[in-house]
């Protein structure tokens, strides 16, 4: 349910469960983590994380969530993996981003979205805690009050508001989304690994 496409030094990972709004199972999270763990060894300079269909991800699969996935450390392990990669990571959001799926997106270096996307993280309503690093990364991007609006106030924001707040970096037409991500990855694809890692270390992370 994760499509893995390696083109030279560019790795594209696609959540491919559109009939279930790309809701994430434990297996999918483990597949993502395993693919990213191999990225450096394969000489990857950039990763694009995207989804199939019209929703990026609705968060945790309900059946797996009831079985304990909502509080499983696999979420935190995956976001830490993404944040720690010495390469450029780009979330190309093909649609709505909800729940625990936000963690991996917050951990990316850049976030692109299509105009029709919605953003929400209903942990208060559902009775779960967010993964430990998610509020910190969110607050670094949009500030404490807006983070509390999402995490505590149940705010559902659209792409325009997400861009105004700084939650996403660019709004892109759906047909141009992956091309825009590849364009942003072009310079690091042409650079050597040490140069990419050095520049990334110089920029404070969220």
C-alpha positions, 0 to 999 in steps of 0.5 A: 500500500506504499508505492516506492519509486526511485529515480536516480537520487529522488525517492517518491513514496506514495500512500496508495490506499485511496479507497480508504482515504489513505488511512494508515495501517501499522504495516504502511507505517512500517513500510514507510519507515523501512523505505526511508531507512534505506534512503541514505544507503541508496544515495538518495538526495531528496524524498517526496511524500505524496498520496494517491487519489484526492486525500493525502491521508485521513490518519490512522486506520480505524480498525488498527487504531482500535487495536492500539495503533493510535498510541503506538510509538511507530508514529514517533519513530517515523517522524523522527526518521524523516526529521533526521534524514540529511537530505531534502524531504518534501510533502506533496499533499494531494488533498486533506491531511488529518490526524496522526498523518500530520506528524510525518508531514510536520517532520518534512522540510517543505510542504506543498498542498493543493487548493482543496486540502483541509487540515485537522488533528482531532486528538481532543475529540477522539481522546488521544494524545498527539505524538510527542514531537507533533505539538513542538513541530507544529508550534515552531511553524505556526505558533502556540496559540494556533497549534492549540486551535488545531489540537485543542479547539478542533479547528479545521483549516483550509489550504489558504489559511494553512498557507497564511499560518505557515503550516504549508509553504506553497499552494500548487494546482493538482496537475502541477504538484509533483512537478513543483516538488521535483523542481524544488528537489533539482538542486539537491539532486545535482549536489553531493551528499555532504553539501546537502547535509551541511546546508540542512544542518545550518537551517534550524528545524521545526 
